C-alpha cells in the first residue's frame, strides 16, 4: 500500500489514519478471500 501521498503530519490526523487502516484491512480481506477460494473446501 503506497503511503508516499501522505504528509508526515498526517500521522496525527485520526481521519487519515482511519482511512488508511480501512484500506489496508480491505486489501488483506480481499487477499484472504481469494486464497480461500483457491484452496476450496477444507473437507471436500
Long-range contacts (C-beta under 8 A, 24 or more apart in sequence): 1-27
